[in-house]
Amino acid sequence: MATSPSTSTPRAGWCSAGVCSGRGCSRRCPDGVETSTTRFSCAAASALRDEPLAGTATHVRTWLLLEHSGPWGADALLDARLPEGLGAALKQQAKAYRAKILLVRRARAKRDPERLNVFAAFADHRRPRLEHGTVADLREVLDLDLTAFREGGSTGLSTYDGPLFCVCTNGRHDACCAEFGRPVAMALDDAYPEYAWEVSHIGGDRFAGNLVVLPEGLYYGRLDPQQGVALAGAHLAGDLDLDHLRGRSAYPMAVQAAEHHLRRQLGESRITAVVLQRRTVEDDVTTATFTAAGATYDVRVRTTRDPATATRLTCKAHRDNPVPRHELLGIDPA
């Protein structure tokens, strides 16, 4: 697909200090979050320091999405008005299965309280899977068989053939998620209403607007509404948007970066064209071996967290943290 302009350009309405200073800064965001003419913006600050997107997706394969119209709160599973005890139980499941459990809602459509949508996704890099069903009581999701699902079976839900375009709009968690995510969600709801969902926190607030495509677990960041719609169209045609790709959640972050470097070198954007075969890690160097177009490549990247780069990585951060970097060391035929 055609590339878009550089994503490192500061956004209109943001000054060089990373604080809101202009157009659009007085509107009310979802979940009661308001922008301000003085607040720090982690998304603007990240773009201004030209922080790379590649290698920043959350590493997770098992996903569970539950329809809940909100409000969600800062920690959606604990702060939303879920049935008594359900949030804590879901937290335990997320830990036990190393799963990402999200609350989801349509951008505009009213929910049917008798038919709440539930999705389960497994973001395997070779055979991603997605299942769907509806429940009258969200406590029913505790009966889903996530063990069988992770082993190639079914949760008990039905196979779902379409993609899910999941945009983080969880403003109570981070104001940037609502500020930049909500317009993307609205645009996708206009263009692809059957596939578009607003979702709670997916990780990487500073890259808002953030979107993850399931079941593949493809993370994208720094999207505006037009880019979000174009990305969805490209995905349906079988292509990635390499300009906004953060990574594939099935892979550790260093492998995500390695795949991105290889795709850039090969000019390869087809989703299924580059496949991980193995990875090895020695100290801070990861070697990821991929096949692409009948050839095999070893991609070596060094991951660093230099204390000198420490900064606020989210709008609510109380301390500075180093910015992870994945330096390409080489791409060689295997």
TAKAUR-V513362 format. One line per field, one symbol per residue. ss: DSSP state (@ for helix, = for strand, . for the rest). psi: psi as a letter, one per 20 degrees, with the letter a starting at -180 (. if undefined). burial: # if it has 24 or more other ideal C-beta (glycine too) atoms within 12 Angstrom, else .. A space follows every 10 residues. Layout:
ss = ???
psi = ???
burial = ???
//
This chain:
ss = .......... ...=....== .......=.@ @@.=.....= .@@@@@@@.. .......... .======... .....@@@@. .....@@@@@ @@@@@@..== =====..... .....===== ==......== =====..@@@ @@@..@@@@@ .......==. ...=====.. ....@@@@@@ @@@@@@@@@@ @....====. ....@@@... ====...=== ....@@@@@@ @@@@@@..=. ....====.. ..@@@@@@@@ @@@@@@...= ...======= ==..====== ==..====== ====..@@@. =......... =...====== ===.
psi = qqqrrpjipq qpjpriikqp jcpjijqprq kjpprqiiqp ohgggghhjl pqhpkjqpoq hpqpppppia qhrgnghhhr mrqpigghhh ggggghjlqo oqqqqqhhqq qoiinpqpqp qolqigmqqp qqrqqhpiih iiiqnhghgh jibqiirqpp hrrpooppkm hhgphhhggh hghgggghhg hmhiipqqqa piqlhijqpq pppqihkopq rlqrgghggg ggggghijqq nhhjphrpii qqhhhggggg gggghikoip gjhppphrqq pocjppoppq qpljrpqppp qppqnphijp rpirhjpirq qqoqqnpphq oqp.
burial = #..#..#..# #..#...### #...#...## #.#.#...## ########.. ########## ########## ####.###.# .#...##.## ..##..#.## #######... .....##### #####..### ###.#..#.. ##.#.#..## ....#.#..# ..######## ########## #########. ##..###### ########## ########## #####.#### ##.##...## ########## ########## ###....##. #..###..#. .....##### ##....#### ###....... ######.... ..######.. #...
//
